[in-house]
Structure formats: structure tokens, C-alpha cells
């Protein structure tokens, strides 16, 4: 539905349907805030490549795969977001690289079909143990 570029800003939108609600590839300096994303056939939010920016207060629910998929998150903030009722993971981050400056905090992941939080490699710089969840069928309710 929406493809972002470097320094893009999306605020206060309801995004329904599409392949991915929001898509970006190796973007920096972006702001995604106060969005409601639902009904995408794949991912509510898909950031491919290496990315850094701010994702705050975004609700991503009832999507065909993940609520939030970020390939590599090197810096910025993912905070105060909600993933619920997605057909795969609530939050999936492929890589938090070594020496990253990423903050991943105060997110909620509930009732997703697989995992609440799935980080394939590394951890964020800050925010560990501030993320909550429940009812994710595969577990990983808290991070």
C-alpha cells in the first residue's frame, strides 16, 4: 500500500489491505507513528535490507503473515507498538547487528499464530524485558 523512502513520515493513517501495509527497503531517518494497519495479505509492515528510523504507536493486526517484519534494524526506535491476531509472528527482526543503537521497548504482542517476538540474530541496544504479550500460540510472549 505505502512504500517509504529515506526520511519519509507517515502519521495517523488507517491502512487496510494490500500486499504489505507499509514497505521500505534499506531506509533511514523515517518516522512511522500512530498508524493502524490491518488485513495485508503478507506483512503489516515489512522493512527489507538494513534500516534505521522510528516506529512508534503502530497497531498491526490481522495480517496474512507478520505484524512487523524488519530484516535488519541498526538504529532508531521501535516502541509502543501492538501486534495482534497475525497469521505468523507478531514481531520478527532478522538481525540486530553488533554495536547497534536500536531501542526495542514497550511493545505488545498478543494472539498471533506463531511467536510473539522472534529475533533471529542479535539483540537491541536497549529495551529488553519491557515488551509484553499473551496468547501467542508458539510462545515468546515477553521480551
BAPADREN-466133 format. One record per residue (C-alpha): x, y, z. Coordinates in steps of 0.2 Angstrom, whole numbers, padded with zeros to 4 digits, always signed. Example, Ala and Ser with C-alpha at 12.3 -4.5 7.8 and 13.67 -1.06 7.14 Angstrom:
+0062-0022+0039+0068-0005+0036
***
This chain:
+0000+0000+0000+0013+0013+0006+0031+0012+0001+0043+0023+0011+0060+0031+0006+0073+0039+0017+0067+0052+0028+0048+0048+0025+0035+0051+0038+0018+0043+0039+0007+0048+0054-0011+0045+0059-0016+0034+0045-0028+0019+0044-0020+0007+0031-0031-0008+0026-0026-0022+0014-0013-0023+0001+0002-0035+0000+0011-0026+0014+0003-0012+0023+0020-0002+0024+0035-0007+0014+0053+0000+0014+0070-0006+0008+0086+0000+0017+0078+0016+0023+0085+0028+0036+0078+0043+0045+0060+0038+0043+0045+0041+0056+0030+0029+0056+0018+0034+0070+0000+0032+0076-0004+0020+0061-0017+0007+0061-0013-0007+0049-0024-0022+0045-0029-0035+0033-0012-0035+0022-0011-0052+0013+0008-0053+0019+0015-0041+0032+0008-0026+0041+0025-0018+0040+0040-0025+0030+0056-0016+0030+0069-0026+0020+0088-0023+0020+0096-0013+0033+0085+0000+0041+0086+0014+0055+0071+0025+0060+0057+0027+0072+0041+0016+0073+0030+0022+0087+0012+0018+0092+0008+0007+0077-0005-0006+0078-0003-0020+0066-0016-0034+0066-0025-0047+0057-0012-0048+0043-0008-0064+0032+0009-0066+0039+0018-0055+0052+0013-0039+0060+0030-0031+0059+0045-0039+0049+0061-0030+0049+0076-0038+0040+0090-0028+0049+0087-0014+0062+0103-0005+0065+0097+0011+0075+0082+0020+0080+0066+0016+0090+0053+0003+0089+0042+0007+0104+0024+0007+0110+0018-0004+0096+0005-0018+0096+0004-0034+0085-0011-0045+0087-0020-0058+0078-0007-0060+0064-0006-0077+0055+0013-0079+0059+0024-0069+0071+0019-0053+0079+0037-0045+0078+0050-0053+0068+0068-0045+0067+0081-0054+0056+0096-0045+0063+0101-0033+0077+0119-0031+0071+0133-0030+0084+0136-0012+0091+0118-0006+0085+0109+0008+0093+0092+0001+0092+0079+0003+0105+0065-0010+0106+0054-0006+0120+0036-0006+0127+0028-0016+0113+0014-0028+0115+0011-0045+0105-0005-0054+0108-0014-0069+0100-0003-0071+0085-0002-0089+0077+0016-0092+0080+0028-0082+0091+0025-0065+0099+0043-0060+0097+0056-0068+0085+0073-0061+0084+0084-0072+0073+0101-0064+0077+0107-0051+0090+0098-0041+0102+0093-0022+0103+0104-0010+0112+0090-0006+0124+0073-0011+0129+0075-0029+0134+0061-0035+0146+0050-0021+0143+0039-0030+0130+0024-0040+0134+0012-0052+0126+0000-0066+0129-0009-0079+0119+0004-0081+0105+0002-0100+0101+0021-0103+0099+0026-0093+0114+0039-0079+0116+0026-0069+0125+0038-0057+0133+0055-0050+0128
***
